[in-house]
Amino acid sequence: MIQRFFVLWILVAAHAVIAGELDLRVPHIEGMWTPAPQAVASPAPMFEPADLAAMRDPRLIKISDVWHCYYTLRAEKEGAVYCRTSPNLKEWSAPNMVAAGSKAAAFGVALVVQLKAGQFYLFRGQSISKKAVARVYYSENPMDFGTDKNADALHAVCSLPVALRDVFQSDGKWFLKAQREGSLQMASLNWQPVIGREARSEKKDLIRVALFDDYGSFGKGVPRVKELLSGVQGVDLTVFKPDFLSRNGLRDFDVVIFTGGSGSKQANTIGLSGREAVRRFVHDGGGYIGICAGNYLACDGFSWGVKVLDAKTKSSKWMRGQGDVQVEFTDLGREILGMPSGLLPVRYANGPVFQAANKDEIGDFQPLAIFRTELAENGSPVGAMTGSAAMVAGNYGKGRVLCSSPHPEQTQGMEAFIERAVRWVGGSDAPGQ
């Protein structure tokens, strides 16, 4: 027997992928919560009973005359979202996994809306929970919202503290429906663009620094940077979490810092909107400092990078080891960072060994320090590190970038590094000018 069911649906038309810069929008809940109206019956797709029994909260959307049905599986706890397509609500394609490997709820609501032509947003979350969180993902392909370990880095937009039930449009306005205080309620959704850095008209003698401190920033980096910048005249330090970026928090700052840990984990923590916020911040004149993992995060050579440094790693074998290595500062490095000449020891912990990525849209980097000795453990290529840049300066758009593969902030005798770096990237000229 074939069974029918009713779902809410949104009729939209597909369009070609947007060319040029990503036009990413972040949904924000605004205004008062009010009682939600009764659901309106929609076209009824037909599935075999066994298929229907396995689906949890199936939702429909029509894209270019093709129906898409999104759902999670009742028996699966890995958090995957599936989609089946149909031209007529009767004949359906085989299931396609369209989202997995993310921080979203393991099961529950999974629905897709199209904000503009070719811009799709997947809302995922539990429909009933006291501590429910809905995660929002972006894609230009409605069949791919990320299915690997970097799904959050490449697609995550934001989190909303709601027990999600639905997202819909009425009279040109967007609304979110959620379970609140024992009843179904709704509130307006305001889709805000990701903003880079806004010019500051006052307090020009004060450098406002934002330091990332969340999952992906491990070890002594964050506490050491906080220690070294505390009490520094003319520097105001703020520690931030990922939602700071999705709320456009960087627009009033001058410098952003990402320390050691894991670059890919930092990218997955801040998500697509966070990566885009950082990229635009630097492009609009903000400064970027990346140390070890933060150096990886800056690179163009990773799909999950913020792509403000024209660099890619020489080898995928990054676990070169931990310990002291010798570096030598260049003339430019001594000028910017105030370091002495000659060979100097610096702490190293699997930082990137990179080369130019040769991307025209990103300024070429200039070495500030060169590795003169190396570590080459765990099968990493011997000779790749010696003679490579250990610290570099570059520019992206109007902003300055300064990255370090090793850890000068944790090396005796290099305590001045972080303040000098902050003051330099807080300027406005390209390196060497």
Buried (B, 14 or more C-beta within 10 A) or exposed (E): EEEEEEBBBBEBEBBEEEEEEBBBBBBBBEEEBEEBEEBEEBBEBBBEEEBBEBBBBBBBBBBEEBBBBBBBBEEBEEBBBBBBBBEEBEEBEEBBBBBBBBBBBEBBBBBBBBBEEBBBBBBBBBBEBEEBBBBBBBBBEBBBBBBEBBBBBBBBBBBBEBBBBBBBBEEEEBBBBBBBEEEBBBBBBBBBEBBBBBEBEEEEEBBBBBBBBBBBBBBBBBEBBBEBBEEBEEBBBEBBBBBBBBBBBBBEBBBBBBBBBBBBBBBBBBBBBBBBBBBBBBBBBBBBBBBBBBBBBBBBBBEBBBBBBBBBBBBEBBEBBBEBBBBBBBEBBBBBBEBEEEEBBBBBBBBBBBBBBEBEEBBBBBBBBBBBBBBBEEEBEEEBBBEBBBBBBBBBBBBBBBBBBBBBBBBEEBBBBBBBBBBBBBBEEBBEE
